[in-house]
Amino acid sequence: MSLQVDTERSIQDILAGPKFPDKEFVRSGATFAQVYAMAAWLRTALAGSENAEAAVCLAAENKAIIAAALLASLAGGPTLLLPYAFSTEALARMQQATGFTCAITDVDMDFPQGTQLFRPQVEGTGKISIDTRATSQAELLRIFTGGSTGTPQVWSKTGANVFAEGLFLAHHFAVTENDRIVATIPPYHIYGLLFSIVLPLVSSATVIGEIPSFPAEIVDSVQKQKASILASIPAHYRVLRERPLSAPSLRLAFSSAGMLDVRDNEAFNRKNRVEVVEVYGSTESGGIATRNRSLGEKHFTPFPTVDCRIEEHRLLIRSPYLSPDVPMTMGEKGFFVVGDMVEDCGANSFALKGRVDTVTKVGGKRVDLEEVRSLIKNEPDVVDCVVLPLPEPGGREHKIVALIEGVGVNTDKVRKTLAGSLEAYALPRVMRTINRIPMNENGKYDRAAIVRLFDR
């Protein structure tokens, strides 16, 4: 209960106005005062639009505008819809699913016909009109995740879900107005939203406007902007193995949106003398746990704000960051069952053992795809690997395929090694090598692109 009270009070403080009005919210961009002025403009404009009574699409690239939209919604404005992509197809599919008729944007894109567009203006005093009925428990966002199948999933998030996590991160990692944040993931994904929008809002830190993705861009951004915090993804840490940042200003790095390879972690720490904190969580659950290998942590430790238990190798959680949409177990004090297998490592820690849905059947026999992947990754010259079940013609059976990232990988040798550990039915029928496994911009494997590689 105390956490909820503190969050509510903190949100009211945030809505009351910025602590440092003239400070840059976006580096070489909008100040905090300008963010609040845009939020006040949006709050008034949306309240005066009949079309904005329902949810509003937030399809902006400017981080100051995204922050302003969050503040306007938090003050009692409409729920915001975050697309998983800005393509015409993605926006049309989201419009069909939600019926939105309004969008907040700063770029030219093909919205569904008839969409009313709001382009925030910096006007007025910046004092946001707060609806007396507004509550942090109201729906703030609906986040659309593209998913590997192409069918978007939608998760609701309340103001308390999002801002309580931001406040925790700021307190736990001592993020202040003196910090500058470089994030290499877009802000319309939950990890990017938390670290490049919400965290600066609650801590008064400054965020870098650009979203670097290539190694040289990341190095250049961290160096030139004198960043103190880097929020990135495993794929980017991998390509930074041989690219020291040479940035004395950097004090802390975060990795999420997938498992960070221990070799990439160690290489980054060794070359930059900077700790990498791995954050485990998901869109629907919010952050759950962290691991800092630089401190000798081999396993994940839950956030102190998250209640965890392990039953039959499944992780169950209660958390202030959980989407209201997640199914809870029965009982007065229900838990959410996370979709990962875990091992209880004692001392309030756990190890991840792969997704529950990585088990498939071949010829009626169970195959653990994560086990196959781990065996392949242990082979020389293998950087990464994806193992998938693909339907056979007719759709009644599956075949196992493996896409291996690495130069000079001998698939015949890999196959012989696997044959010594796996049953014949569990061996990948097809193995292909590639210089770089296709990834989405949020750092997840691009399943559709991977499947196409096996269709050739």
Legacy VTK file of the C-alpha trace (Angstrom):
# vtk DataFile Version 3.0
C-alpha trace
ASCII
DATASET POLYDATA
POINTS 456 float
0.000 0.000 0.000
2.830 2.410 0.851
4.286 1.932 -2.635
0.966 2.942 -4.220
0.698 6.030 -1.989
4.282 7.076 -2.804
3.690 6.567 -6.514
0.464 8.590 -6.428
2.156 11.430 -4.592
5.147 11.364 -6.919
2.891 11.455 -9.991
1.090 14.483 -8.619
4.464 16.154 -8.070
5.468 15.354 -11.645
2.249 16.802 -13.071
2.649 19.957 -10.968
5.584 21.060 -13.108
9.268 20.464 -13.825
11.887 20.857 -11.110
14.333 22.340 -13.586
12.288 24.194 -16.242
15.241 25.535 -18.231
17.152 22.262 -18.273
17.267 20.251 -21.480
14.916 17.277 -21.586
16.274 16.342 -25.011
19.926 17.189 -25.552
20.173 20.170 -27.942
16.389 20.076 -28.144
13.358 20.864 -25.993
13.677 21.966 -22.387
11.543 20.537 -19.606
9.491 23.758 -19.685
8.786 23.227 -23.383
7.777 19.604 -22.783
5.248 20.749 -20.192
3.994 23.528 -22.483
3.319 20.932 -25.201
1.632 18.695 -22.648
-0.653 21.547 -21.583
-1.467 22.312 -25.234
-2.248 18.664 -25.931
-4.377 18.333 -22.816
-6.539 21.275 -23.915
-6.660 20.343 -27.605
-7.615 16.739 -26.964
-10.214 17.699 -24.363
-11.856 19.954 -26.956
-12.022 17.297 -29.656
-15.039 15.024 -29.906
-12.910 12.521 -31.807
-10.428 12.183 -28.943
-12.847 10.753 -26.416
-11.515 7.294 -27.229
-7.873 6.202 -27.431
-5.426 8.271 -29.486
-2.602 6.915 -31.619
0.826 8.187 -30.546
3.010 7.995 -33.649
5.739 10.521 -32.935
9.498 10.199 -33.159
10.437 13.279 -31.136
11.056 12.231 -27.536
9.865 15.556 -26.140
6.494 15.112 -27.877
6.189 11.550 -26.584
6.904 12.797 -23.060
4.325 15.567 -23.471
1.708 13.067 -24.640
2.372 10.852 -21.594
1.920 13.816 -19.253
-1.308 14.865 -20.991
-2.733 11.349 -20.716
-1.604 11.026 -17.099
-3.465 14.264 -16.297
-6.753 12.745 -17.440
-6.380 12.750 -21.202
-7.229 9.811 -23.460
-5.393 6.501 -23.516
-2.405 6.464 -25.873
-1.895 3.714 -28.465
1.746 2.883 -29.194
2.245 1.220 -32.602
4.785 -1.560 -33.051
5.756 0.071 -36.371
4.964 3.249 -38.304
4.245 1.533 -41.601
0.959 2.147 -43.412
0.019 -1.496 -42.875
0.770 -1.441 -39.142
-1.215 1.765 -38.573
-4.140 0.432 -40.610
-4.205 -2.814 -38.634
-4.098 -0.914 -35.366
-6.920 1.348 -36.531
-9.021 -1.707 -37.403
-8.361 -3.170 -33.949
-9.079 0.005 -31.961
-11.085 2.345 -34.168
-8.873 5.344 -33.353
-9.730 8.554 -35.198
-7.020 10.830 -33.764
-3.242 10.708 -33.770
-0.450 12.699 -32.148
2.465 12.980 -34.543
5.425 15.050 -35.666
6.182 13.324 -38.961
4.443 12.815 -42.279
3.093 9.303 -42.626
0.099 7.570 -44.170
-2.523 7.433 -41.430
-5.891 5.797 -42.142
-8.182 8.126 -44.034
-10.086 10.588 -41.863
-7.599 10.573 -38.966
-7.454 13.928 -37.140
-3.834 14.873 -36.500
-2.487 16.769 -33.489
0.948 18.365 -33.758
1.864 19.703 -30.290
2.664 23.385 -29.945
4.818 25.168 -27.366
2.291 27.683 -26.057
1.086 29.107 -22.777
2.432 28.788 -19.273
2.983 25.038 -19.345
0.587 24.408 -16.461
-1.256 21.199 -17.251
-4.995 21.066 -16.633
-5.519 18.012 -14.431
-8.892 16.274 -14.465
-10.086 15.896 -10.878
-11.204 12.363 -11.766
-7.735 11.405 -13.053
-6.097 8.506 -11.253
-2.818 6.701 -11.708
-4.785 3.439 -11.888
-6.462 4.531 -15.136
-5.262 3.136 -18.442
-2.363 5.228 -19.744
-1.138 3.166 -22.679
-1.963 0.288 -24.944
1.276 -1.075 -26.305
1.127 -3.054 -29.541
3.898 -5.606 -29.940
4.463 -6.976 -33.419
5.219 -10.522 -32.325
7.016 -13.157 -34.374
3.867 -14.442 -36.051
2.829 -11.069 -37.450
-0.275 -10.955 -35.238
0.047 -7.963 -32.897
-0.457 -8.437 -29.188
-1.856 -5.597 -27.125
-1.021 -4.895 -23.491
-2.588 -2.172 -21.372
-0.511 -0.189 -18.910
-1.780 2.135 -16.209
-0.053 5.325 -15.161
0.997 3.590 -11.949
2.422 0.627 -13.915
4.678 2.829 -15.995
5.646 5.618 -13.623
6.134 3.391 -10.565
8.729 1.453 -12.538
10.406 4.642 -13.711
10.519 5.963 -10.147
11.986 2.684 -8.905
14.711 2.711 -11.567
15.616 6.319 -10.770
15.881 5.593 -7.044
17.579 2.197 -7.295
20.266 3.331 -9.740
20.615 6.887 -8.403
19.621 8.562 -11.680
19.555 12.344 -11.245
19.445 15.603 -13.181
23.195 15.217 -13.741
22.782 12.150 -15.959
22.671 12.005 -19.741
21.060 8.951 -21.303
21.769 7.358 -24.685
19.188 4.747 -25.672
19.648 2.562 -28.748
16.055 1.317 -28.825
13.018 3.323 -29.999
10.706 4.830 -27.362
7.579 3.074 -28.638
8.855 -0.212 -27.200
8.458 -0.596 -23.428
12.198 -0.792 -22.677
12.933 2.277 -24.791
9.933 4.125 -23.379
11.025 3.529 -19.796
14.665 4.481 -20.230
14.433 7.306 -22.765
11.136 8.980 -21.781
9.842 8.010 -18.332
13.202 7.825 -16.544
14.217 11.354 -17.673
10.774 12.682 -16.711
10.929 11.337 -13.157
14.638 12.042 -12.538
15.160 15.285 -14.515
17.943 13.569 -16.482
18.619 14.582 -20.084
18.100 12.126 -22.941
19.887 12.155 -26.291
17.392 12.658 -29.122
19.021 10.338 -31.656
18.645 6.558 -31.576
22.029 5.201 -32.687
22.120 1.592 -33.876
25.379 1.053 -35.786
28.562 0.614 -33.717
30.186 3.835 -34.914
26.975 5.777 -34.228
26.718 4.425 -30.668
30.362 5.202 -29.915
30.057 8.677 -31.431
26.848 9.473 -29.527
28.189 8.351 -26.143
31.472 10.233 -26.650
30.180 13.502 -28.098
27.202 13.789 -25.761
29.243 12.772 -22.711
26.611 10.218 -21.810
26.607 8.760 -18.316
24.039 5.985 -18.963
23.704 3.664 -21.953
20.482 1.674 -22.447
21.012 -0.877 -25.189
20.192 -4.398 -26.362
22.197 -7.632 -26.695
22.625 -7.300 -30.461
24.307 -3.912 -29.995
26.612 -5.104 -27.213
27.693 -7.902 -29.532
28.816 -5.504 -32.267
30.520 -3.305 -29.658
32.862 -6.129 -28.620
35.742 -4.677 -30.609
34.706 -1.018 -30.297
35.718 0.533 -26.960
33.653 3.614 -26.196
36.535 5.577 -24.662
34.001 7.630 -22.710
35.046 8.562 -19.140
31.582 10.063 -18.615
29.829 6.673 -18.860
29.079 5.222 -15.427
26.432 2.571 -16.075
25.011 0.470 -18.913
21.746 -1.470 -19.174
20.771 -4.377 -21.392
17.304 -5.785 -21.945
14.959 -7.166 -24.648
16.762 -10.525 -24.697
19.549 -12.445 -22.995
22.994 -10.841 -23.077
25.748 -13.302 -23.966
28.275 -13.575 -21.136
31.141 -13.031 -23.587
29.622 -9.773 -24.832
29.044 -8.637 -21.266
32.608 -9.377 -20.206
34.079 -7.752 -23.321
32.133 -4.532 -22.755
33.086 -4.376 -19.091
36.744 -5.123 -19.794
37.125 -2.559 -22.588
35.105 0.230 -20.976
35.391 -0.372 -17.227
31.619 0.014 -17.033
29.166 -2.386 -15.414
26.306 -3.787 -17.484
23.052 -4.332 -15.608
20.850 -6.901 -17.333
17.133 -6.231 -16.834
14.770 -9.184 -17.154
11.112 -8.484 -17.890
8.549 -8.073 -20.645
5.968 -5.639 -21.924
3.187 -7.286 -19.954
5.123 -7.879 -16.725
7.317 -4.810 -16.597
10.754 -5.248 -15.068
11.152 -8.312 -12.868
14.803 -8.813 -11.966
18.380 -7.724 -12.635
21.809 -9.293 -12.888
25.181 -7.536 -12.694
27.952 -9.952 -13.660
30.582 -7.356 -12.744
29.546 -7.847 -9.119
29.837 -11.616 -9.422
26.097 -12.153 -9.876
25.566 -15.337 -11.891
21.795 -15.348 -11.471
18.910 -12.874 -11.523
17.694 -11.166 -8.365
14.093 -9.844 -8.284
13.427 -6.134 -7.900
12.699 -5.432 -4.214
9.294 -4.183 -5.394
8.423 -7.501 -7.085
7.155 -10.523 -5.148
8.451 -13.752 -6.735
7.971 -17.430 -6.064
8.970 -20.545 -7.974
6.686 -23.548 -8.380
7.556 -26.528 -10.571
10.248 -24.518 -12.361
7.808 -21.731 -13.218
8.236 -18.151 -12.078
5.193 -16.550 -10.440
5.138 -12.827 -9.702
3.085 -10.076 -8.114
4.171 -6.634 -9.155
2.999 -3.004 -9.365
4.216 -3.041 -12.975
1.957 -5.850 -14.220
-0.433 -5.029 -17.043
-4.088 -5.265 -15.942
-4.553 -7.638 -18.893
-2.392 -10.479 -17.595
-4.169 -13.590 -16.266
-3.667 -14.170 -12.542
-3.773 -17.434 -10.632
-6.819 -18.068 -8.478
-6.989 -16.790 -4.942
-7.055 -13.511 -3.073
-3.335 -12.942 -3.607
-3.023 -14.045 -7.194
0.246 -14.369 -9.077
1.085 -14.048 -12.757
2.814 -17.081 -14.249
5.710 -15.894 -16.415
6.319 -17.725 -19.684
9.869 -18.819 -18.791
11.238 -21.895 -17.115
13.522 -21.074 -14.178
15.741 -22.769 -11.654
15.693 -21.734 -8.005
19.283 -20.838 -7.127
18.645 -19.900 -3.513
19.400 -16.593 -1.807
16.389 -15.037 -3.563
17.814 -15.635 -7.050
16.969 -17.678 -10.120
18.419 -18.799 -13.438
16.493 -18.674 -16.701
16.119 -22.009 -18.475
14.314 -20.968 -21.622
10.771 -20.298 -22.696
8.030 -22.765 -21.883
6.984 -22.586 -25.511
10.420 -23.720 -26.738
9.285 -27.327 -26.403
7.835 -28.759 -29.608
7.056 -32.239 -30.901
8.655 -34.063 -33.797
7.108 -37.392 -34.725
5.162 -37.258 -31.483
8.340 -36.842 -29.388
9.264 -33.778 -27.341
12.184 -31.612 -28.441
13.531 -28.771 -26.295
14.591 -26.154 -28.841
16.502 -24.189 -26.233
18.626 -27.245 -25.425
19.468 -27.671 -29.117
20.314 -23.967 -29.384
22.587 -24.074 -26.323
24.526 -27.038 -27.718
25.066 -25.258 -31.031
26.155 -22.020 -29.330
28.883 -23.943 -27.495
30.526 -24.859 -30.804
33.656 -23.001 -32.041
33.078 -19.878 -34.159
29.339 -19.801 -33.366
28.294 -16.304 -32.305
24.544 -16.892 -32.031
21.907 -19.329 -33.144
18.154 -19.566 -33.649
16.420 -22.958 -33.648
12.868 -23.146 -34.967
10.212 -25.749 -35.720
8.837 -25.279 -39.234
5.771 -27.101 -40.544
6.243 -29.889 -43.043
4.039 -29.928 -46.151
0.554 -30.816 -44.966
1.071 -29.068 -41.631
0.787 -32.168 -39.398
4.473 -32.531 -38.537
7.379 -30.197 -37.863
11.010 -30.197 -38.854
13.729 -28.557 -36.800
15.908 -25.937 -38.521
18.847 -23.910 -37.227
20.174 -20.558 -38.406
23.742 -20.081 -37.168
25.557 -16.747 -36.957
29.296 -16.954 -37.377
32.132 -16.894 -39.869
33.822 -20.202 -40.654
31.277 -22.421 -38.899
31.470 -25.998 -40.189
27.894 -27.287 -40.070
28.993 -30.871 -40.708
31.107 -30.785 -37.558
28.258 -29.148 -35.641
25.901 -31.894 -36.778
28.326 -34.642 -35.685
28.707 -33.030 -32.271
24.950 -32.751 -31.826
24.520 -36.410 -32.798
26.531 -37.339 -29.715
24.111 -35.528 -27.395
20.693 -35.616 -29.071
18.324 -38.231 -30.356
18.074 -38.416 -34.132
14.598 -36.872 -34.203
15.894 -33.784 -32.319
18.663 -33.013 -34.817
18.061 -29.984 -37.050
17.084 -31.178 -40.513
18.478 -27.994 -42.062
21.347 -25.821 -40.836
22.305 -22.561 -42.467
24.974 -20.036 -41.600
24.713 -16.281 -41.877
26.878 -13.282 -41.026
24.143 -11.645 -38.958
20.836 -13.123 -37.782
17.963 -10.787 -38.771
16.752 -8.667 -35.873
13.867 -6.268 -35.356
14.756 -2.751 -34.243
13.720 -3.681 -30.690
16.462 -6.301 -30.529
14.284 -9.382 -30.984
14.817 -12.020 -33.636
12.875 -11.239 -36.815
11.119 -14.589 -37.111
9.405 -13.756 -40.391
12.728 -12.847 -42.031
14.365 -15.983 -40.608
11.614 -18.230 -41.902
11.980 -16.698 -45.362
15.630 -17.761 -45.385
14.504 -21.388 -45.169
11.883 -20.952 -47.881
14.533 -20.408 -50.531
LINES 1 457
456 0 1 2 3 4 5 6 7 8 9 10 11 12 13 14 15 16 17 18 19 20 21 22 23 24 25 26 27 28 29 30 31 32 33 34 35 36 37 38 39 40 41 42 43 44 45 46 47 48 49 50 51 52 53 54 55 56 57 58 59 60 61 62 63 64 65 66 67 68 69 70 71 72 73 74 75 76 77 78 79 80 81 82 83 84 85 86 87 88 89 90 91 92 93 94 95 96 97 98 99 100 101 102 103 104 105 106 107 108 109 110 111 112 113 114 115 116 117 118 119 120 121 122 123 124 125 126 127 128 129 130 131 132 133 134 135 136 137 138 139 140 141 142 143 144 145 146 147 148 149 150 151 152 153 154 155 156 157 158 159 160 161 162 163 164 165 166 167 168 169 170 171 172 173 174 175 176 177 178 179 180 181 182 183 184 185 186 187 188 189 190 191 192 193 194 195 196 197 198 199 200 201 202 203 204 205 206 207 208 209 210 211 212 213 214 215 216 217 218 219 220 221 222 223 224 225 226 227 228 229 230 231 232 233 234 235 236 237 238 239 240 241 242 243 244 245 246 247 248 249 250 251 252 253 254 255 256 257 258 259 260 261 262 263 264 265 266 267 268 269 270 271 272 273 274 275 276 277 278 279 280 281 282 283 284 285 286 287 288 289 290 291 292 293 294 295 296 297 298 299 300 301 302 303 304 305 306 307 308 309 310 311 312 313 314 315 316 317 318 319 320 321 322 323 324 325 326 327 328 329 330 331 332 333 334 335 336 337 338 339 340 341 342 343 344 345 346 347 348 349 350 351 352 353 354 355 356 357 358 359 360 361 362 363 364 365 366 367 368 369 370 371 372 373 374 375 376 377 378 379 380 381 382 383 384 385 386 387 388 389 390 391 392 393 394 395 396 397 398 399 400 401 402 403 404 405 406 407 408 409 410 411 412 413 414 415 416 417 418 419 420 421 422 423 424 425 426 427 428 429 430 431 432 433 434 435 436 437 438 439 440 441 442 443 444 445 446 447 448 449 450 451 452 453 454 455
